[in-house]
């Protein structure tokens, strides 16, 4: 079992394999967690994600634990900008 993970702006992609049989790929919002039912053999992560590759994980639980960690939340936190009125 193995899961490759990419984080690209507001999306998180994962591609999984189980022994010899590919599970396919899944895409979720960056604030969400993966479930087995999210994976489809018909989804393919886009090739442009090579720069946003995070790593290889041994289980889906490890992937979700990583996504819940405070460090990753801080690193990929969206920078919000507020406009003040000058009236």
C-alpha positions, 0 to 999 in steps of 0.5 A: 500500500502506498499513496503519493500526495501533491498539494496544489493551491486549494487542492490536494491530490493523492494517487494510491496503489494496493499491491499490484492493483492501482486504486486510482487517484482522488482530489479533495479540498485542502481543508478536507481528508481523504476517504477510500471512496474518493479514489477512482481508477479513472481520475489521473493527477495532472502532470503539472503537479510535479513541483507540488509533490509532497511525498509517499505515504504508507497508508491513508491514515498517515496521509490524513494525519499529515494533512491535519498537522499544524505545520502543514496547515501553517505552510499552506494557509491562504494569505487573506488580504483585506481592503480597508475603506478610505471614505 
